[in-house]
Amino acid sequence: MSTEDGPGLRTTVFLKGCSLACRWCHNPESIASFPELQWVGSRCIGCRSCLEVCPLEALSMTPEGIAIDRGLCDGCGICVETCPSTALELLGTRREAKALALELAHDEAYFRRSGGGVTISGGEPTLQSAFVVELSSALREMGIHVAVDTCGHCVRRPLLELLEHADLLLYDVKVVDPIDHKRLTGQDNQRVFENLEAVANHPRVVDGTTKLWIRTPLIPGDTDSEMNIKAIATRLASFDSIERWELCAFNNLCKDKYARLERFWPYEEAELLAASNMDRLVAIAVEQGIPADVVAWTGSAKRGDLKPQEG
């Protein structure tokens, strides 16, 4: 039931492993390529079954609940299978592409009514390109719309290969300044913009066979400045093949994920952006030459106002 990962109602497949480590990442469980264990305290009944079966003794009981020694835990999943209350969950499982496609097809009625489909996200899909090609091919054979969501910091060959098997490419452009980009994501953005040029000029994108949407997460104090939006708009204005540019409003719905993974999230106290600010940034993009029917903002504004968006 995703409504933010492409057109219509969608089912999103999240792959593990990412080439970036964005400070604001809303899917922190997808950054590492290996399975990770999390404990959901509200479900725990304190039976200690998990402690008894862990072969590496990576679990212990503390006054706050089950503690996970992540230096010892190898994600074997034995404790998950033993836990009677599903308080322990393993984030990351191996799936066969064709079997997963059949499972995703169960939502086909929603896709067809809404013009939606399946979005393959992450993490970074190009790191598992063979799997994504197989999954995309199976879905498209069933007539299901496929979108692939990439951060753009990747090897070009698998990126262009996935473009050939997608109906829509969602491409993240976060920050223009390379120093800020490295500070906020762990890598500079030279490859992001080089790949963007290759994608925007690809024959499938130019002729509209594969649609290209740009997405910019607006993070308070980091990516939501007028200067950054102006700089991105200036870059994007040179491409005629971009169908849509989404300014994605910040939300804090992921903070519980960080707590369960015992990680610090620097935006826990950050507030949602006001609708007026979002409108202002859209106007700035238009002033830089982006057509008004191309750029839009999505997500929830401050005080819960929801800005309705078309398609």
Secondary structure, DSSP 8 states (H G I E B T S, - for coil): -BSSSSSSSEEEEE-S--S---TT-S-GGGTSSS-EEEE-GGG-----HHHHH-TT--EEEETTEEEE-TTT-----HHHHH-TT--EEEE-----HHHHHHHHGGGHHHHHHHT-EEEEESS-GGGGHHHHHHHHHHHHHTT-EEEEEE-S-S-HHHHHHHHHT-SEEEEE---SSHHHHHHHHSS-SHHHHHHHHHHHTSHHHHTTSSEEEEEEEE-TTTT--HHHHHHHHHHHTT-S---EEEEEE---TTHHHHHHTT---TTTT-----HHHHHHHHHHHHHTT--TTTEEEESB-GGG-B-----
